[in-house]
Amino acid sequence: MADTHPSYETATGDAGETHQQVPVNGPHGNQQDAARSHLTTNQGLRIGDNQNSLKAGARGPTLLEDFVLREKIFHFDHERIPERIVHARGSAAHGVFECTHAIPELTSAGLFAAAGKQTPVFVRFSTVAGGAGSVDTPRDVRGFAVKFYTEEGNWDLVGNNIPVFFIQDAIKFPDLVHAVKMEADKGYPQAASAHDTFWDFVSLMPESIHMVLWQMSDRTIPRSPRFMEGFGIHTFRLVNAEGASKLVKFHWKPVLGLQSTTWDEAVKIAGADPDYHRRDLYEAIDTGAFPAWDLGVQVFEESWAHEQSFDVLDATKLIPEELVPVRIIGRMTLNRNPDNFFAETEQSAFCPANIVPGIDFTPDPLLQGRLFSYLDTQKSRLGTANFHQLPINAPKCPMRNFQRDGMMQMEIPKGRANYEPNSLNEAGEPTGPRECPATGFTSFARGMLPNNSDQHLRVRPALFADHYSQARLFYRSQTPVEQAHLASAFVFELSKVGLEHVRHRMLTLLGAVDEDLARRVAVGLAMELPPPADMAAPIVEMPPSPALSILSHRQPPMEGRKIGILFAEGSSLTAIEAVKTAIESKGGKAVLVAQKVGGIPVDDGMLKAEGQLMGNPSALFDAVASIIHPDALDHLRSDHTVHAWFADAYAHCKTIGACPATLRLLEEWGIARDDGIASLEEFPELAPARHWDREGKVRLLA
């Protein structure tokens, strides 16, 4: 019997989490039809709560005895072979971390004991959703994993380029990744969240809304890893030699500053150079332009944490830098590329459980799950999790859950319902089994830990219930340009969602964040604006935080930027060399581009291009300049690639350095001169800037 319209009820937990449950009055029998509706373990044991891991008290540590959590994540860790399940596509480099400000009063960790102390590191940057063969520039969260080879052992600081995360409890991580990955019945889209199942899932998970705003911001289309921030995400603990402790969050600040691309730019880069980030990092190190990051810490007392309106153990929350400033304690410099990609980059294994004395964990439920998961998945990437399907191991009672795939998979699941909560039944699709509090397994409530916890509970602390305050803070901290980008990103992604009720639900969540944001997205989708979603906790209004915005930071320097210089037959060699010298004197890299890469006659000899025009679109550069002779205009104006080179640079709001002949060409093509189209003399000073006033003239923004 198909379960297209199952009989399940929806309940809300203490922190506003969604529970979809078999009704109290059944069906609860053991007959096949009744049993099909119950979510079970691989051994056939019915599950009473699939939303919360078992903890020693509401804020206590997650317990190893939670076999539901262990089985679920164990199976999930073995679903893909041989590449990583998430963060499959990555690039890495060797380097060194130098402590610049010792903090022995905070931690006994040796790498922070003395200023000048140096520690070797290996760093891997990655995308999250795509496979190893995907491209570098999708809209995606970026992994930022650092392995410190300290004298006391390896410390792995495994984080992302965003300080918060989608979920509060590790038990939901398999569902999150199932939802964002390729849809189960189609096998696409690759490396993209703009599809039904991801938005269905997050629209049912109010705790995700803060992260979703970060995801839709320009942070997820970075210029390259060299221009990304990194975050440890979780609250960790520092312990000094006397045993005194404080709480800490870790931050990586790029020395070159934050820089992103536009969405249109990211799409075109993917077509022109799918290895753009990997190439950028490698070439920067290879040429001696070593990227660097400052390590900062936010340190605070537990007593301060208890006074806040949010829980510092909630991974969907950040601590605004205005409340606790970031203190810089060291600098990491990447100065050597791997000798072999497979042996080093692919085989590197990071685990948050790898720490050193002076650094410790907190009972953050997401962190606690990661401490188990990483070791398991790294040790078993070539193994199988389907041993329970062998006849000798298989349960004799019905077994149904959302665990999928893996080596030796003998079942043939149908449909795309491989996560929950889901609302696919509203579209007439099979929706799968659900948890059952009435007959599902319930842990015996007891406590034997020295923290005075007297219960083992599947609950979340009440402070975890505020899902919207920091999402609102993030949106309202963006500049108008960034808000337009963010709203437009929602429009693009949700326009790919075929389930109208999911789009409607997302608008209700956005309405709870900010009415203006929700209205802009609704207009972009040609949908009515629904009332905002109900909130499990009231919003706490906070003043905007400029630290959360990219464009609120200082004007970007030329250092680290790549500038394209277009030339043709008869171009002025003197002018080309003058612009190139001015760029390189400021730390930029100039790339000569022409229609052909061989020797081209210029006014004073021959000049070779470093890049051919078709393979080097302007999307690859931070700014462009053009030095051409009037006699070359007829030939250039007939080449669509030349037109596209300038049109894209203009549409991407980049600075264009133009000689008089170039200005004529731009005028013919209807590219109006503005503050971002500069003379060759003005260009080197203006080049790194984007001219966002231009954006509304070239594309429709939400």
URDA-V959828 format. One line per field, one symbol per residue. ss: DSSP state (H for helix, E for strand, - for the rest). Layout:
BEGIN
ss: ???
END
This chain:
BEGIN
ss: -------EEEEE-----EEEEE---------HHHH--E-E-----EE-------EE-----E----HHHHHHHHHHH------------EEEEEEEEEE----------HHH-----EEEEEEEEEE--------------EEEEEEEEE--EEEEEEEE---------HHHHHHHHHHH---------------HHHHHHHH--HHHHHHHHHHH-HHH-E--HHH--EE----EEEE-----EEEEEEEEEE-----E--HHHHHHHHHH---HHHHHHHHHHH-----EEEEEEEEE-HHHHH--------------------EEEEEEEEEEE---HHHHHH------------EE----HHHHHHHHHHHHHHH-------HHH----------------------------------HHHH------EE-----E--------------EE----HHHH---HHHHHHHH---HHHHHHHHHHHHHHHH----HHHHHHHHHHHHHH-HHHHHHHHHHH--------------------HHH-------------EEEEEE-----HHHHHHHHHHHHH---EEEEEE----EEEE--EEEE--EEHHH--HHH--EEEEE--HHHHHHHH--HHHHHHHHHHHH--E-EEE-HHHHHHHHH--------EE-HHHHHHH---E-HHHHHHH----
END
